[in-house]
Amino acid sequence: MIDIVREIQSTQREVGEGRAPDGATIRSVRLRRDLQAPIDDVWDALTNPQRIGRWFLPISGDYRLGGRYQFEGNAGGEILVCEAPNRLKATWVYGEMSDGLSEVEIRLTRLDDERTRFEFDHSATVPEEQWAQFGPGAVGVGWDGGLLGLSLHLQGGTVGDGVAWQLSDEGRAFLTRSSEAWGAAHRASGADEEAVATGVANTTSFYAPDPEAVS
């Protein structure tokens, strides 16, 4: 069994806001966690296609600076920065076309021979109606799940079938707590209680719906 409380509490979450050159609002979700693995092993898990498929999703593409990648059934994009073993940055786009900015960046810092600090940032221009409905949890909960998969993989573990796990009691408990944690980060960024409550309720309903309600 996964210690869900420990896993959620091991990650620090922040919500940020900025402006694009055209004046559009840029929303950012940031995660930070200290991983129990050497930096070279973490970097390999993040950039080796065979390993990525074990803890996240199958991936295809041209794995080089300027190359393009695609996650199966998910997003793809262009590799913008690749500085082993410390920094990786790429666009993150769903479908063939996308308006505005959407980029992810990973920074790794060696803490000692067996520990690595993992810092992740996803910055994007988000439609105001989507932000009002879900807040940061719309993407934050998904990234929490990815980071859980990475952490377990580095320790030789796995959730098994990811889809089945998300529907299990354990998976739903993790996703619910993740949604609540992103609500707390949203509140800390200055959001009012109504916005936080709306975002948490809608995000939780999306990721961890009541089984009786959808049966």
Secondary structure, 3 states (H helix, E strand, C coil): CCCHHHHHHCCEEEEEEEECCCCCEEEEEEEEEEECCCHHHHHHHHHCHHHHHHHCCCEEECCCCCCEEEECCCCEEEEEEEECCCEEEEECECCCCCCCCEEEEEEEEEEECCEEEEEEEEEEECCHHHHHHHCCHHHHHHHHHHHHHHHHHHCCCCCCCHHHHHHCHHHHHHHHHHHHHHHHHHHHCCCCHHHHHHHHHHHHHHHCCCHHHHC
